Amino acid sequence: MKKLVFSAFSVVSAIGNGQQETLSNLQAGHSGLAPSKFASLPIAAYTGEVDRLADTVLPAQWSEYDCRNHRLAMQALLQDGLLDAIEAAKTRYTPSRIGLFLGTSTSGILETEQAYRQRDPNTGFLPTTLHYPNTHNTYALGRFVREVLKLQGPSYVISTACAATSKTFASAARMIDAGICDAALVGGVDTLCGTTMFGFHALGVIAEGPCRPFDAERNGISIGEGAGFVLLERLHDGHHEHSIQLLGVGESSDAYHMSSPHPQGEGARAAMQNALLAAGLEAEEIDYINLHGTATVIGDAAEDKAVSGLFGSTVPCSSSKGFTGHTLGASGVLGAIFGALALQAQFIPGSPHTRTVDPGCLINYQCVGKHAPVRHVLCNTFGFGGVNCSVILGTVGK
Protein backbone atom coordinates (compact mmCIF):
# COMPACT_ATOMS: atom_id res chain seq x y z
CA MET A 1 0.00 0.00 0.00
CA LYS A 2 1.26 3.49 -0.84
CA LYS A 3 1.72 5.41 2.39
CA LEU A 4 -0.43 8.44 3.17
CA VAL A 5 0.07 11.18 5.73
CA PHE A 6 -2.28 12.70 8.32
CA SER A 7 -2.15 16.36 7.29
CA ALA A 8 -4.60 17.18 10.08
CA PHE A 9 -6.94 15.34 12.41
CA SER A 10 -9.60 16.30 14.92
CA VAL A 11 -11.47 14.46 17.65
CA VAL A 12 -14.34 14.91 20.12
CA SER A 13 -15.48 12.32 22.64
CA ALA A 14 -16.47 11.98 26.28
CA ILE A 15 -12.84 12.69 27.25
CA GLY A 16 -12.56 15.99 25.50
CA ASN A 17 -12.75 18.39 22.59
CA GLY A 18 -9.67 18.28 20.42
CA GLN A 19 -6.31 16.56 20.54
CA GLN A 20 -4.81 18.29 23.57
CA GLU A 21 -7.70 17.70 25.96
CA THR A 22 -8.02 14.14 24.71
CA LEU A 23 -4.32 13.40 25.20
CA SER A 24 -4.30 14.99 28.65
CA ASN A 25 -7.10 12.70 29.80
CA LEU A 26 -5.50 9.65 28.21
CA GLN A 27 -2.26 10.39 30.04
CA ALA A 28 -4.03 11.12 33.33
CA GLY A 29 -6.18 8.00 33.06
CA HIS A 30 -9.38 10.05 33.37
CA SER A 31 -12.44 8.24 32.04
CA GLY A 32 -15.40 10.01 30.46
CA LEU A 33 -17.87 7.32 31.50
CA ALA A 34 -20.63 8.31 33.90
CA PRO A 35 -24.05 6.98 35.00
CA SER A 36 -26.37 7.21 32.03
CA LYS A 37 -28.61 10.27 31.85
CA PHE A 38 -29.59 9.54 28.27
CA ALA A 39 -31.87 6.52 28.63
CA SER A 40 -33.57 4.83 31.58
CA LEU A 41 -32.42 1.25 31.37
CA PRO A 42 -33.38 -1.19 34.13
CA ILE A 43 -29.70 -1.57 35.04
CA ALA A 44 -27.03 0.87 36.29
CA ALA A 45 -25.64 1.58 32.82
CA TYR A 46 -22.86 4.06 32.13
CA THR A 47 -22.39 6.05 28.94
CA GLY A 48 -19.67 8.17 27.37
CA GLU A 49 -21.75 11.25 26.62
CA VAL A 50 -20.33 14.42 25.06
CA ASP A 51 -21.14 17.37 27.34
CA ARG A 52 -23.86 19.84 26.38
CA LEU A 53 -24.37 18.41 22.93
CA ALA A 54 -28.15 18.58 23.28
CA ASP A 55 -27.89 22.32 23.96
CA THR A 56 -25.91 23.01 20.80
CA VAL A 57 -27.74 23.89 17.60
CA LEU A 58 -26.42 24.22 14.08
CA PRO A 59 -26.30 27.64 12.43
CA ALA A 60 -29.57 28.62 10.72
CA GLN A 61 -28.21 27.85 7.24
CA TRP A 62 -27.90 24.19 8.23
CA SER A 63 -31.23 23.90 10.10
CA GLU A 64 -32.56 21.11 7.87
CA TYR A 65 -29.53 19.04 8.90
CA ASP A 66 -29.91 19.70 12.62
CA CYS A 67 -29.64 16.51 14.67
CA ARG A 68 -27.43 15.19 17.43
CA ASN A 69 -25.15 13.39 14.97
CA HIS A 70 -24.48 16.49 12.88
CA ARG A 71 -24.03 18.70 15.92
CA LEU A 72 -21.23 16.41 17.02
CA ALA A 73 -19.82 16.32 13.48
CA MET A 74 -19.70 20.12 13.41
CA GLN A 75 -18.05 20.21 16.82
CA ALA A 76 -15.30 17.91 15.55
CA LEU A 77 -14.84 19.83 12.31
CA LEU A 78 -14.11 22.96 14.34
CA GLN A 79 -11.27 21.35 16.33
CA ASP A 80 -7.52 21.17 15.85
CA GLY A 81 -7.14 23.44 12.84
CA LEU A 82 -8.90 20.95 10.58
CA LEU A 83 -10.83 23.55 8.58
CA ASP A 84 -7.66 25.49 7.75
CA ALA A 85 -5.96 22.30 6.57
CA ILE A 86 -8.93 21.44 4.36
CA GLU A 87 -8.93 24.93 2.83
CA ALA A 88 -5.23 24.56 2.06
CA ALA A 89 -5.90 21.19 0.43
CA LYS A 90 -8.72 22.70 -1.66
CA THR A 91 -6.27 25.33 -2.91
CA ARG A 92 -3.62 22.68 -3.58
CA TYR A 93 -5.83 20.20 -5.45
CA THR A 94 -9.23 21.94 -6.12
CA PRO A 95 -12.40 20.78 -4.30
CA SER A 96 -13.24 18.22 -7.00
CA ARG A 97 -10.05 16.26 -6.25
CA ILE A 98 -10.72 15.76 -2.53
CA GLY A 99 -12.70 12.67 -1.59
CA LEU A 100 -14.99 12.33 1.42
CA PHE A 101 -15.30 8.88 2.99
CA LEU A 102 -17.18 8.72 6.26
CA GLY A 103 -18.68 6.07 8.50
CA THR A 104 -21.54 5.77 10.98
CA SER A 105 -23.74 3.02 12.35
CA THR A 106 -27.03 4.70 13.24
CA SER A 107 -26.59 8.17 11.71
CA GLY A 108 -29.31 10.51 13.01
CA ILE A 109 -31.79 7.82 14.01
CA LEU A 110 -32.49 9.72 17.24
CA GLU A 111 -34.45 12.25 15.16
CA THR A 112 -36.71 9.49 13.86
CA GLU A 113 -37.14 8.03 17.35
CA GLN A 114 -38.31 11.42 18.57
CA ALA A 115 -40.56 11.88 15.54
CA TYR A 116 -42.34 8.59 16.25
CA ARG A 117 -43.12 9.85 19.74
CA GLN A 118 -44.71 12.92 18.14
CA ARG A 119 -46.93 11.13 15.62
CA ASP A 120 -50.39 12.55 14.99
CA PRO A 121 -52.69 10.64 17.38
CA ASN A 122 -55.45 10.42 14.76
CA THR A 123 -53.58 9.71 11.52
CA GLY A 124 -50.32 8.26 12.82
CA PHE A 125 -48.45 10.60 10.47
CA LEU A 126 -44.95 11.66 11.41
CA PRO A 127 -44.36 15.38 12.04
CA THR A 128 -43.35 17.49 9.06
CA THR A 129 -40.33 18.67 11.04
CA LEU A 130 -38.59 15.33 10.40
CA HIS A 131 -36.05 15.79 7.58
CA TYR A 132 -35.20 12.12 7.08
CA PRO A 133 -32.89 12.51 4.03
CA ASN A 134 -30.77 15.11 5.83
CA THR A 135 -30.67 13.53 9.30
CA HIS A 136 -31.45 9.82 9.59
CA ASN A 137 -30.53 8.57 6.11
CA THR A 138 -27.14 6.84 6.16
CA TYR A 139 -25.69 9.30 3.64
CA ALA A 140 -27.03 12.30 5.59
CA LEU A 141 -23.67 12.65 7.35
CA GLY A 142 -21.81 12.71 4.05
CA ARG A 143 -24.24 15.21 2.54
CA PHE A 144 -23.92 17.50 5.56
CA VAL A 145 -20.11 17.47 5.74
CA ARG A 146 -19.79 17.81 1.96
CA GLU A 147 -22.04 20.88 2.03
CA VAL A 148 -20.30 22.50 5.00
CA LEU A 149 -16.83 22.01 3.53
CA LYS A 150 -17.82 22.66 -0.10
CA LEU A 151 -16.11 19.52 -1.33
CA GLN A 152 -16.86 18.19 -4.81
CA GLY A 153 -14.91 14.94 -5.03
CA PRO A 154 -16.22 11.38 -4.69
CA SER A 155 -18.21 10.93 -1.52
CA TYR A 156 -19.92 8.08 0.32
CA VAL A 157 -20.76 6.85 3.80
CA ILE A 158 -19.90 3.36 5.04
CA SER A 159 -22.13 1.60 7.56
CA THR A 160 -20.46 -1.67 8.52
CA ALA A 161 -21.28 -1.54 12.23
CA CYS A 162 -18.29 -0.91 14.51
CA ALA A 163 -15.67 -1.23 11.75
CA ALA A 164 -17.20 1.54 9.63
CA THR A 165 -14.72 4.36 10.20
CA SER A 166 -11.69 2.06 10.05
CA LYS A 167 -12.77 1.03 6.58
CA THR A 168 -12.84 4.66 5.45
CA PHE A 169 -9.02 4.62 5.59
CA ALA A 170 -8.95 1.67 3.18
CA SER A 171 -11.44 3.35 0.86
CA ALA A 172 -9.44 6.57 0.76
CA ALA A 173 -6.17 4.73 0.11
CA ARG A 174 -7.70 2.86 -2.82
CA MET A 175 -9.27 5.97 -4.34
CA ILE A 176 -6.06 7.99 -4.09
CA ASP A 177 -4.00 5.09 -5.44
CA ALA A 178 -6.40 4.76 -8.38
CA GLY A 179 -5.96 8.44 -9.22
CA ILE A 180 -9.63 9.27 -8.60
CA CYS A 181 -8.73 11.87 -5.98
CA ASP A 182 -5.57 13.48 -4.62
CA ALA A 183 -6.59 13.76 -0.97
CA ALA A 184 -9.40 12.54 1.23
CA LEU A 185 -11.19 13.44 4.42
CA VAL A 186 -12.02 10.27 6.34
CA GLY A 187 -13.65 9.52 9.67
CA GLY A 188 -17.17 9.69 10.99
CA VAL A 189 -19.59 10.12 13.84
CA ASP A 190 -21.91 8.12 16.06
CA THR A 191 -24.13 9.48 18.80
CA LEU A 192 -26.28 8.13 21.59
CA CYS A 193 -29.80 7.00 20.76
CA GLY A 194 -32.46 4.71 22.16
CA THR A 195 -31.99 2.16 19.39
CA THR A 196 -28.47 1.30 20.50
CA MET A 197 -29.06 1.68 24.23
CA PHE A 198 -32.12 -0.57 24.37
CA GLY A 199 -30.95 -2.79 21.51
CA PHE A 200 -27.68 -3.75 23.20
CA HIS A 201 -29.52 -4.14 26.50
CA ALA A 202 -31.88 -6.59 24.76
CA LEU A 203 -28.80 -8.55 23.68
CA GLY A 204 -27.72 -8.70 27.33
CA VAL A 205 -24.37 -7.01 26.74
CA ILE A 206 -24.76 -3.63 28.48
CA ALA A 207 -22.53 -3.51 31.57
CA GLU A 208 -23.63 -2.79 35.09
CA GLY A 209 -21.43 0.20 35.95
CA PRO A 210 -18.60 1.31 33.65
CA CYS A 211 -17.21 -1.21 31.18
CA ARG A 212 -13.99 -2.99 32.15
CA PRO A 213 -12.19 -4.35 29.07
CA PHE A 214 -10.26 -7.59 29.65
CA ASP A 215 -11.12 -7.56 33.35
CA ALA A 216 -11.65 -10.89 35.04
CA GLU A 217 -15.16 -9.72 36.00
CA ARG A 218 -16.07 -7.79 32.85
CA ASN A 219 -19.79 -7.89 32.15
CA GLY A 220 -20.44 -5.94 28.97
CA ILE A 221 -20.13 -2.67 27.11
CA SER A 222 -20.74 0.97 27.91
CA ILE A 223 -22.01 2.90 24.90
CA GLY A 224 -20.35 6.19 24.05
CA GLU A 225 -20.45 8.79 21.32
CA GLY A 226 -17.67 10.42 19.40
CA ALA A 227 -16.48 11.99 16.18
CA GLY A 228 -13.18 12.14 14.39
CA PHE A 229 -11.85 13.33 11.05
CA VAL A 230 -8.49 12.81 9.32
CA LEU A 231 -7.24 14.61 6.22
CA LEU A 232 -5.12 12.15 4.24
CA GLU A 233 -2.64 13.24 1.58
CA ARG A 234 0.48 11.98 -0.12
CA LEU A 235 3.71 13.20 1.48
CA HIS A 236 4.48 16.82 0.58
CA ASP A 237 6.69 19.69 1.76
CA GLY A 238 4.20 20.73 4.43
CA HIS A 239 4.77 17.50 6.35
CA HIS A 240 7.64 16.77 8.73
CA GLU A 241 9.36 13.75 10.26
CA HIS A 242 6.86 13.56 13.13
CA SER A 243 3.80 13.64 10.88
CA ILE A 244 1.57 10.60 11.34
CA GLN A 245 1.61 8.18 8.43
CA LEU A 246 -0.99 5.59 7.41
CA LEU A 247 1.17 2.54 6.72
CA GLY A 248 -1.36 -0.20 6.10
CA VAL A 249 -4.97 -1.30 6.39
CA GLY A 250 -6.17 -4.90 6.62
CA GLU A 251 -9.75 -6.07 6.14
CA SER A 252 -11.54 -9.39 6.49
CA SER A 253 -15.05 -10.78 6.79
CA ASP A 254 -15.40 -14.08 8.60
CA ALA A 255 -19.23 -14.06 8.65
CA TYR A 256 -19.10 -16.49 11.56
CA HIS A 257 -22.19 -15.12 13.32
CA MET A 258 -24.45 -12.10 13.09
CA SER A 259 -23.35 -10.61 16.41
CA SER A 260 -20.56 -12.80 17.83
CA PRO A 261 -16.94 -13.08 16.67
CA HIS A 262 -15.31 -16.36 15.74
CA PRO A 263 -14.30 -17.84 19.13
CA GLN A 264 -10.70 -18.29 17.95
CA GLY A 265 -10.58 -14.80 16.46
CA GLU A 266 -9.89 -16.06 12.94
CA GLY A 267 -11.37 -13.01 11.19
CA ALA A 268 -9.56 -10.63 13.52
CA ARG A 269 -6.26 -12.39 12.94
CA ALA A 270 -6.75 -12.26 9.16
CA ALA A 271 -7.37 -8.49 9.29
CA MET A 272 -4.22 -7.91 11.35
CA GLN A 273 -2.15 -10.11 9.04
CA ASN A 274 -3.45 -8.22 6.02
CA ALA A 275 -2.56 -4.90 7.66
CA LEU A 276 0.98 -6.08 8.37
CA LEU A 277 1.32 -7.24 4.77
CA ALA A 278 0.06 -3.90 3.43
CA ALA A 279 2.47 -2.02 5.70
CA GLY A 280 5.44 -4.26 4.87
CA LEU A 281 6.02 -4.92 8.58
CA GLU A 282 6.62 -7.96 10.74
CA ALA A 283 4.59 -8.61 13.89
CA GLU A 284 7.57 -7.83 16.14
CA GLU A 285 7.75 -4.29 14.71
CA ILE A 286 4.43 -3.28 16.32
CA ASP A 287 5.01 -1.39 19.57
CA TYR A 288 1.43 -0.83 20.75
CA ILE A 289 -1.98 -2.30 19.89
CA ASN A 290 -5.15 -0.30 20.45
CA LEU A 291 -7.57 -3.19 20.89
CA HIS A 292 -11.22 -3.32 19.90
CA GLY A 293 -11.75 -4.49 23.50
CA THR A 294 -15.43 -3.84 24.12
CA ALA A 295 -15.46 -5.65 27.51
CA THR A 296 -17.81 -8.45 26.50
CA VAL A 297 -16.82 -11.87 27.77
CA ILE A 298 -16.78 -13.51 24.33
CA GLY A 299 -15.40 -10.58 22.32
CA ASP A 300 -12.38 -9.88 24.51
CA ALA A 301 -11.52 -13.59 24.72
CA ALA A 302 -11.62 -13.96 20.94
CA GLU A 303 -9.45 -10.88 20.40
CA ASP A 304 -6.99 -12.16 23.02
CA LYS A 305 -6.60 -15.40 21.05
CA ALA A 306 -6.15 -13.54 17.77
CA VAL A 307 -3.63 -11.02 19.09
CA SER A 308 -1.59 -13.43 21.20
CA GLY A 309 -1.51 -15.95 18.37
CA LEU A 310 0.01 -13.40 16.04
CA PHE A 311 2.03 -11.11 18.33
CA GLY A 312 2.74 -13.27 21.37
CA SER A 313 2.49 -11.85 24.88
CA THR A 314 5.02 -9.00 24.88
CA VAL A 315 3.60 -6.11 22.82
CA PRO A 316 1.70 -3.66 25.08
CA CYS A 317 -2.05 -3.59 24.42
CA SER A 318 -5.00 -1.65 25.78
CA SER A 319 -8.56 -0.72 24.90
CA SER A 320 -9.75 2.88 24.93
CA LYS A 321 -13.36 1.83 25.61
CA GLY A 322 -12.80 2.45 29.33
CA PHE A 323 -12.21 6.10 28.46
CA THR A 324 -14.95 6.76 25.94
CA GLY A 325 -17.26 3.78 25.96
CA HIS A 326 -17.91 1.89 22.75
CA THR A 327 -18.53 4.60 20.15
CA LEU A 328 -19.77 2.02 17.65
CA GLY A 329 -19.34 3.33 14.09
CA ALA A 330 -16.94 6.04 15.28
CA SER A 331 -14.71 3.65 17.21
CA GLY A 332 -12.39 3.04 14.25
CA VAL A 333 -11.42 6.64 13.67
CA LEU A 334 -11.23 7.33 17.42
CA GLY A 335 -8.93 4.33 17.86
CA ALA A 336 -6.72 5.53 15.01
CA ILE A 337 -6.56 9.04 16.47
CA PHE A 338 -5.67 7.64 19.91
CA GLY A 339 -2.96 5.65 18.13
CA ALA A 340 -1.72 8.82 16.44
CA LEU A 341 -1.60 10.59 19.80
CA ALA A 342 0.33 7.64 21.27
CA LEU A 343 2.92 8.04 18.50
CA GLN A 344 3.19 11.80 18.97
CA ALA A 345 3.46 11.65 22.76
CA GLN A 346 5.41 8.37 22.92
CA PHE A 347 2.80 7.25 25.42
CA ILE A 348 0.85 4.00 25.76
CA PRO A 349 -2.61 4.59 27.30
CA GLY A 350 -3.91 2.45 30.12
CA SER A 351 -7.41 1.15 30.77
CA PRO A 352 -9.49 2.94 33.41
CA HIS A 353 -11.97 0.75 35.32
CA THR A 354 -10.07 -2.47 34.50
CA ARG A 355 -9.03 -3.67 37.93
CA THR A 356 -7.78 -7.23 37.53
CA VAL A 357 -6.83 -8.51 34.09
CA ASP A 358 -8.49 -11.81 33.26
CA PRO A 359 -5.92 -14.49 34.24
CA GLY A 360 -6.84 -16.40 31.09
CA CYS A 361 -5.64 -13.55 28.86
CA LEU A 362 -2.33 -14.12 27.10
CA ILE A 363 -1.74 -10.58 25.84
CA ASN A 364 0.28 -7.90 27.63
CA TYR A 365 -2.67 -5.79 28.73
CA GLN A 366 -1.92 -2.36 30.20
CA CYS A 367 -4.12 -1.11 33.04
CA VAL A 368 -1.97 1.96 33.68
CA GLY A 369 -0.58 4.26 31.00
CA LYS A 370 3.16 4.70 30.55
CA HIS A 371 5.71 6.53 28.44
CA ALA A 372 7.55 4.17 26.10
CA PRO A 373 9.16 4.18 22.63
CA VAL A 374 6.41 3.83 20.02
CA ARG A 375 7.29 3.49 16.33
CA HIS A 376 4.32 1.56 14.95
CA VAL A 377 0.76 1.26 16.27
CA LEU A 378 -1.92 -1.22 15.22
CA CYS A 379 -5.58 -0.33 15.84
CA ASN A 380 -8.37 -2.93 15.72
CA THR A 381 -12.09 -2.66 15.07
CA PHE A 382 -14.48 -5.57 14.65
CA GLY A 383 -18.17 -5.26 13.80
CA PHE A 384 -21.37 -7.28 13.70
CA GLY A 385 -21.60 -9.68 10.80
CA GLY A 386 -17.91 -10.55 11.00
CA VAL A 387 -16.57 -7.29 9.52
CA ASN A 388 -13.00 -6.76 10.72
CA CYS A 389 -10.51 -3.99 10.03
CA SER A 390 -7.03 -3.19 11.34
CA VAL A 391 -5.08 0.02 10.72
CA ILE A 392 -1.31 0.46 11.17
CA LEU A 393 0.22 3.87 11.80
CA GLY A 394 3.77 5.19 12.06
CA THR A 395 5.53 8.50 11.52
CA VAL A 396 7.20 9.89 8.40
CA GLY A 397 10.64 9.77 10.01
CA LYS A 398 10.49 6.12 11.16
LINCORTA-V25458 format. One record per backbone hydrogen bond with DSSP energy under -1.0 kcal/mol. CO is the residue of the C=O (numbers start at 1). NH is the residue of the N-H. Records with the same first field share a line. If there is no record, write none. Layout:
CO=NH + NH
This chain:
4=246
5=7 + 233
8=231
10=229
11=18
12=227
13=16
16=13
18=22
19=23
20=24
21=25
22=26
23=27
24=28
25=29 + 30
34=47
39=41
43=45
44=209
45=36
47=34
48=225
50=53
53=56
59=62
60=63
62=65
63=66
67=71
68=72
69=73
70=74
71=75
72=76
73=77
74=78
76=79
79=82
81=85
82=86
83=87
84=88
85=89
86=90
87=91
88=92
89=93
90=94
94=97
95=98 + 152
97=182 + 183
99=185
100=156
101=187
102=158
103=189
106=109
108=111
109=113
110=114
111=115
112=116
113=117
115=118
120=124
125=120
127=130
132=135 + 137
135=108
137=140
139=143
140=144
141=145
142=146
143=147
144=148
145=149
146=150 + 151
154=100
156=102
158=104
160=163
161=164
163=167
166=169
167=171
168=172
169=173
170=174
171=175
172=176
173=177
174=178
175=180 + 181
176=179
183=99
184=232
185=101
186=230
187=103
188=228
190=226
193=197
194=198
195=199
196=200
197=201
198=202
199=203
200=205
201=204
205=221
212=215
214=358
215=218
221=207
222=326
223=48
226=190
227=12
228=188
229=10
230=186
231=7
232=184
233=5
236=239
240=243
241=397
243=396
244=6
245=394
246=4
248=392
250=390
252=388
258=385
262=265
265=269
266=270
267=271
268=272
269=273
270=274
271=275
272=276
273=277
274=278
275=279
276=280 + 281
282=285
283=286
288=378
289=318
290=380
295=220
296=300
297=301
298=302
299=303
300=304
301=305
302=306
303=307
304=308
305=309
306=310
307=311
308=312
316=289
317=366
318=291
320=323 + 324
321=325
323=32
326=224
327=330
328=331
329=165
330=334
331=335
332=336
333=337
334=338
335=339
336=340
337=341
338=342
339=343
340=344
341=345
342=346 + 347
346=372
348=370
351=354
356=216
358=361
363=365
364=317
367=351
370=348
376=287 + 288
377=393
378=290
379=391
381=389
383=386
386=254
387=383
388=252
389=381
390=250
391=379
392=247 + 248
393=377
394=245
395=398
